[in-house]
Amino acid sequence: MKKLLFFLCCFFAARAAHAQANNARMLTGVNTVTATTYTFLSTDATKVTAFNSASPVAATLANGATVGFGAGTIFSVANIGAGPVTITCSSCTISGASTLVLAQNQGADIYGGAGSPGVNYIALSSPSGTNFPLLNGSNAFTGNNTHSGTETFSGSSTLTNPCAIDGLIYVSSGGCYTTISAAVAALPTINSKPAGQVYITNPVTMANGQEVTFGPYTQLIFGPNATVTYSGTGTAFTCSDAPTTYGGDGGIYNLVLNVTNNAGSGIQNNECTWFDFNQVWIQGPGSSSTGIPILFSNTQKWTEQSNLTLVHVQNFVNGITFQDNCAAHTGCPSFAYSRWRHVVVSPVGTGNYGFQFQNDTNWNGSDIDIQCFGGLTAITCLSLTGTSSINLIRLKIGGETGGPASTGISTAVGTTFAPIGLWERWNAGTWTDSFSGTYIPYIYNTPGNLSLSASASALQLIPSGSSFSGQFSLPSVTGFRTYTLPDISGTVAFNTQNAVLQQQQVIANQGSSCTNGELALSGGWQSTGSATVTAVSGTGQTCSWTITTGTTTGANPTVTDTLTNALPAATTVCEMNIHGGTHTPAAGEGFQQTTLSATAPIFTFNGTPTAGGTTYFVTRRCGP
């Protein structure tokens, strides 16, 4: 009965749209009349009166002066029986006539309050000779009907094979559109691309030649029973907007896709931006598959702003793949600004991968949550090949495997992997990463100001100008830590007004070792005989030697030090001091730097060295 009420309401609502705006009302049920005579009651104004008699029916309708009739009342009537229904108005008219006759499958809305005085009625009925295709044996809506106007009803009913409801085009067995392609073709267009929603209600089988191509404004929505089986060698679903218009609201929702051909592929996104994959499950044919479950492909520009939520791909050798298919596979790299949540790939076979970037593709500026699950074979979860790159991305990656040792992240030579934040967690199995390309696991960038990148071995600051103004704040530690701060020029300069460098020890030990041969002695060290330099010690900034004099010596000899580590500037001051030896000390003896140089400073001895093979233990230090 509830179904009957619904469909009669749909019928009469179309007619109520032609009446005055205050005629919307609540219908409380269906009054089914099987007798051959009937007198309308005032309570029938809140029901649908359905006549169902094989014989002619005579019905009487009171005039508008009767309480419960007249202005503001509507009597909805339908004849679903074989016998005609004749409604006679008591001392009144219906649309100017004393009677209204309804043949089988005809109906009418009869409005009270017409004429002067308002005792008459006006009827809006279905056209003469036109079927009333609302009901069948199971009280289901089976025709191509239009429902307009305002009606309120309760109960449940079954919609069977509708063509379109409120712009949503249906694909159903026996309906107006039995294939997804036909429904897509029936959509209106935006920028010459199909735009709208297609709802698939029943299972779909597709083979070669039945693949579906749509645009960035198309939404494919699959019902609970609308599984898709694809046996072809192409790609089951392709969204194409090349060259991209960088607009759209399209997507695929609630898809269960079973690809049965080894050469078959699932979904291709060719430059459809702002595209959603929501609750998509794709099953592959197995370990001999050569197709790609989901392919992101650029052929003229880029495919950006993709959103994937609750996507699962399994039983393919290949995983989700990114390709630059412009000329020579270069020039169209971007798949940036994407947001992926709980996207899972379970690859099979040898040489498999979960996610792979090929050519020069990039995944920059994205927020990604992906997982890989392996069986009994080794897998690679995230693979970067060619010159592909991942930059400025938050990446959460994990999963598990029950097979041999697998690779979490693999980067080939020529690739770049530089996420903003990396969260990597593998729950089961043995996993390692393989970084052959440029690897910067943390990078921070402030446009026009500063770039900060960090890896396992280095921290790099790249200021926008010639200097960096900032502060390092390090926690208190017990013991020592080593911090290496290389500049491109090999120089680190702290240019502050009142800086204090506090540490237990500051040791310059990173340069080349000093040598005995770097000191050149002038003739005053060896007027006769031969002076020597021995016992060198030290690295870089501070070094020491032993100078042994000749048989005779002269006044004010010099020492030229050809540095093994050049100084940052010629104005850097050095010093050379005497710290012992076998010579006879004299008042005022010592060295004075008489020539400043970045590569070969010269030191002059004050006085005459003690002759006869005596020794001077000397130390040279440059800078602080």
MISE-86914 format. One record per residue (C-alpha): residue in one letter; x, y, z. Coordinates in steps of 0.25 Angstrom, whole numbers, plus 5000, padded with zeros to 4 digits. Layout:
BEGIN
aXYZ
...
END
This chain:
BEGIN
m500050005000
k501150095003
k501750074989
l500350104983
l500350234991
f501650284986
f501450264972
l500050324972
c500650444979
c501750454968
f500550454958
f499750564965
a500950644969
a501150674954
r499750734953
a499850804966
a500950894960
h499850964951
a499050994963
q499151104973
a500351104982
n499651074995
n499150934990
a500250854996
r499750755006
m500050635014
l499450505008
t499250405018
g498850285010
v498150214999
n496650194999
t496450074990
v494950064984
t494549934978
a493049954979
t492250004967
t491650124975
y492350224984
t492050354991
f493350444994
l493550475008
s494250605013
t495450515018
d495750475004
a496350615002
t497550555010
k497650425002
v497750374988
t496450304984
a496750184975
f495650124968
n495849974964
s494649914958
a494449824945
s493049894944
p492650034942
v492650114955
a491650234959
a492350324969
t491650454975
l492350574980
a491750674989
n491750824985
g492550924991
a491550975001
t491650845009
v492550845021
g493950785018
f493750815003
g493950944995
a495051044994
g496450994999
t496150844997
i496750754986
f496250614983
s497250524976
v496550414968
a497150304960
n496450194952
i497350064951
g496149974948
a495549934935
g494249994937
p494050144935
v493850234947
t492750344945
i492850454956
t491550534957
c491550664964
s490350694973
s489750824969
c491050874964
t492050854952
i493450794950
s494150884940
g492850934935
a492150794933
s491250724943
t492150594942
l493550554940
v493850414934
l495150344936
a495550224927
q496550124932
n497950174935
q497450314936
g497350404948
a497050554952
d497250654963
i495950724966
y496050854973
g494950914981
g494451064982
a494351094967
g493251184961
s492351284968
p491851244978
g493051154981
v492251024980
n492850964967
y494150894964
i495250894954
a495950764950
l497350744945
s497350614939
s498350524930
p498150554915
s497050474908
g497550344902
t498950354909
n499350234918
f499550254933
p500850164934
l501050174948
l500650044954
n501049894951
g500749764959
s501849804969
n501449944970
a502849994964
f503150124956
t503450064942
g503250174932
n504050304928
n503250404936
t503450544941
h503150584955
s502950734958
g502250814968
t502250804983
e501650684990
t501950615004
f501750465005
s502250355014
g502450205012
s503450135003
s503450094989
t504350034978
l504950114966
t505250024954
n506050074942
p505850224943
c506550304933
a506950424941
i506550484954
d506950634957
g508050624947
l508650494952
i508650394940
y508450254943
v509150124937
s508250004939
s507849874932
g506649904924
g506650054926
c506850164917
y508450154918
t508950014919
t510450054918
i511250154925
s511750214912
a510350234907
a510050304920
v511250394920
a510950434905
a509550484910
l510150574920
p510150724917
t511550784915
i512550894921
n513650934912
s513250824902
k513450714913
p512250634919
a511850694932
g510950634943
q510650504951
v510450364946
y509950264956
i510250114952
t509250024959
n509549884954
p510749794951
v511449834938
t512349744929
m513249824919
a514149764908
n515049824897
g514249944890
q513449964903
e514450054911
v513850184917
t514450314914
f514050444921
g514450574926
p514850654938
y513450694941
t512850554941
q512550474954
l512350324953
i511650274965
f511450124967
g510350064975
p510549944985
n510349844974
a511049914963
t512349834961
v513049844948
t513849734941
y514749774930
s515349664921
g515949764910
t517449794907
g517249944909
t516850034920
a515450014926
f515250164931
t516050284925
c515850434930
s516450524919
d516550674919
a517850694911
p518250804910
t517750824924
t516850944927
y517150924942
g515750914946
g514750814950
d514050744961
g514050604955
g514350464961
i514050324963
y513350274975
n513050134981
l513650064970
v513949914970
l514749874958
n515249734954
v516249734943
t516349594937
n517249614925
n518749614928
a518949734918
g517749804924
s517849934932
g516950004942
i516850154942
q517650264935
n517650404939
n518150494927
e518250634932
c516850634940
t517150724952
w516350734964
f515950594962
d515450494973
f515750344975
n514850314987
q514650164992
v515250104980
w515649954979
i516349894967
q516649744966
g517749704956
p517949574948
g519149524956
s520649514955
s520649514939
s519949644938
t520649754930
g519549864931
i519549974941
p518449984951
i518450134952
l519250224943
f519450374944
s519950424931
n520350564925
t520250574910
q520250724908
k520250794922
w520050744936
t519150664945
e519050724959
q518150734971
s517750594971
n517050534984
l517050394987
t516350334999
l516250185003
v516850134990
h517249984990
v518049924978
q518449774978
n518949664970
f519649744959
v521149734957
n521149884954
g520549984964
i520150124963
t520950194953
f521350334948
q521850364934
d522250484926
n521750454912
c522050584906
a523050584894
a524350504898
h523650484912
t524050614917
g523450754919
c522150714926
p522650664940
s521650714950
f520650634958
a520750734970
y519850774981
s519150644983
r518550594996
w518450444998
r517950375010
h518050225013
v518450174999
v518950034999
v519549954988
s519849804989
p520749764977
v521049624973
g522049554964
t523549584961
g524049724959
n522849784965
y522549924972
g521449994979
f521750134974
q522650184963
f523050314957
q523650304943
n524350404934
d524450544940
t523150534948
n523050604961
w522050594973
n522350734979
g521650804990
s520750684994
d520150625006
i520250475005
d519850345013
i520250215006
q520450075009
c520949945003
f520649805006
g521449685001
g521249535000
l522349434998
t523249514988
a524149634991
i523449774987
t523849914986
c522850014991
l523250144986
s524150154974
l524750274967
t525450254954
g525950344943
t526050484948
s524750484956
s524750564969
i523850574981
n524050714988
l523450784999
i522450675003
r521950615015
l522050465013
k521550355022
i521950215017
g521850075023
g521249945022
e521749795024
t522149675016
g522249525019
g523349495009
p524749525006
a525449655010
s524749775003
t525049914999
g524250035005
i524850144997
s525750134985
t526350254978
a527150234965
v528350324961
g527850454956
t526650464965
t526350554976
f525650514989
a525450634999
p524150625007
i523750725017
g523450615027
l523650465026
w522850365035
e523350225031
r522850105039
w522849955035
n522049865043
a522549735039
g523649675030
t525049725027
w525049865020
t526249955016
d526350075008
s527250094996
f527650244993
s528550254980
g527950394976
t528050524984
y527450494997
i527050615007
p526050555017
y525650695023
i525550825015
y524950955020
n524751075010
t524351215013
p524151284999
g525151404998
n525851375012
l526451245015
s526551095011
l526950995022
s527150855018
a527650735027
s528150595024
a528750485032
s530150555030
a529950705028
l529150825031
q529050925020
l528651075022
i528451155009
p528151295011
s527551385001
g528651495002
s530051485006
s529851455021
f528951385030
s528451445043
g527851345053
q528151265065
f528451115067
s527851065080
l528350925084
p527950845096
s528950825108
v529750695106
t530750615114
g532050595106
f532350655092
r531650665079
t532250695066
y531550795056
t532150815043
l531650945036
p532250955022
d532051075013
i532151064998
s533451134999
g533951055010
t533851165020
v532951185032
a532851335037
f532151375049
n531951525048
t531351575061
q531651695069
n531851635083
a531851485080
v532351395091
l532751255087
q532751165099
q533251025099
q534250935107
q535150935095
v535150985081
i536050905072
a536450935058
n536750795053
q536050785039
g537150835030
s538350775024
s539550735033
c540650825034
t542050785028
n543550805031
g543650855017
e542750975018
l543751055026
a544851125018
l546051175027
s546851295022
g548351295022
g548451355036
w548151225042
q549351155035
s550451255031
t551351135031
g550850995032
s549450945030
a548150985038
t546950885038
v545450875041
t544950745048
a543950685057
v542750755051
s541350735058
g539950785056
t538850805046
g538350935040
q538251055050
t539451015060
c540750945057
s542050925063
w543550895058
t544950885063
i545950975056
t547450935058
t548451045054
g549651035046
t551151045050
t551051195050
t549851295049
g549551435045
a548651545051
n547151555049
p546851425040
t545451395035
v544551275034
t543551275022
d542351175025
t541751135012
l540351085018
t539750955015
n538451015018
a538251155012
l537651265021
p536251325018
a536951465015
a538351525014
t538051615026
t537951495036
v539051505047
c539951395051
e540951375061
m542251295063
n542751265078
i543951195084
h543551095094
g544951035098
g546150965092
t547650955094
h547951095090
t548451195100
p547251285103
a547551435101
a546751555106
g545651605096
e545851485086
g544651445079
f543851455065
q543151565059
q542151545047
t542751645037
t541951595025
l540451575025
s539951465014
a538851375012
t539851265007
a541251295012
p541451385024
i542851425028
f543451435042
t544751505046
f545551465058
n545951575067
g547451555070
t548451455066
p548151305068
t549151225076
a550051155066
g550751015067
g549550925064
t548650975076
t547150955075
y545951045076
f544550985078
v543551075071
t542051085069
r541251155059
r539751195061
c538851275051
g537551335055
p536851325068
END
